[in-house]
């Protein structure tokens, strides 16, 4: 089936009307109404053989073109199915040096709200899941093991469609281009294009769209905001919410050096070597590091925290330290946020005591974008005392802020008496 055939078939799809959601001041009740708890297990259906394979002739496709799609069930946790129509997707995107890449992802359409009417679309950029193929959200969601599914459910509960990119190399061929903003940003923007191709009736080109993400997803969302004017000018973004974005990856490394989270240094080295052909990692690995790096290529973040290098220094992994080599530093600097002005309004949010992505990253990005005339707001997530709690506390703020931006562009969201829109400084 061709890309055109897929899009045309999807155009005939219509949402079914579900039960009316009871009005309640508690967000968890509204989210819960979009979950279908299964009393009997469904037959586990994995992805089709070859679904994640890169097709021939990839360069003949335009960025965002849908390659293939298949229906799937998406779960909040094992046995608790998200009340949404879900598809696993594969689409054409662009790598850090402009090469065509095949990227997988997931499209979720809410059930029981605005049936047969256009939906606002939010591209949800996931935080670090790992760099092994099994850590791809399109795989984890089908088993109920994606730890960000609850935050996606919040978006669905507001009556928004959700498209989630797996990012380059996560689920598909090659290593994941971890924290390479110039690739991640394209992956996010192209996921919007692919989602609209799959469901053109529910997601027409003029439907309002927005982006949200945290941690690696915050970096991806911020880069998507920067690249949109040049890479995807036809996408009119209502707003972009970027939480705990590592604005300067060149400085992020020293923060993690020697800490419990030093395995992120290895992740970053693998990611940049995957994204840039001239960056070679293997000749510089010392001792048994080659075995560690090879094992990390197949891990999710929890496995990496257990098996990866902890309390290690970059100099213990490579000699000389590749992050200090001129060719590496050049590419790291190319992926520094704040040098390009987004056209869409942006919300930055960050917990002050973040122990993984320093709070100063958002402060500097705010200063840089303000100097460029960007419509940027900043929210200090006081409900978050570290990196993980900052994600949980910041997501409702980001979603409420985006809801207001989408409403300004004519989107009709599910009536919210859950948490009123806050004024964000």
ABEGO torsion letter per residue (X at the ends): XBAAAAAAAAAABBBBBBBBBBBBABAAAAAAAABBBBABBBBBBBBBBGAABBBBGAAABBBGBBABBBBBBBBABBGBBBBBBBBBBBBBBBBAAGBBBBBBBBBBBBBGBGBGBBBBBBBBBBBBAEABAAABAAAAAAAGABAAAAAAAAAAAAGBBBBBBAEBGBGBBEBBBBGBAAAAAAAAAAAAAAAAAABAAABBAABBBBBBBBEAAAAAAAAAAAAAAAABAABBBAEBBBBGBBABAAAAAAAABGBAAAAAAAAAAAAAAAABAABBAAAABBEAAAAAAAAAAABBAAAAAAABBBGBBAAAABOBBAAABAAAAAAAAAABBGABBBABBBBBBBBAABAABBAAAAAAAAAAAAAAGBBBBBBBBAABABAAAAAAAAAAAAAAAAAAAAAAAGBBBBBBAABBBBBBX
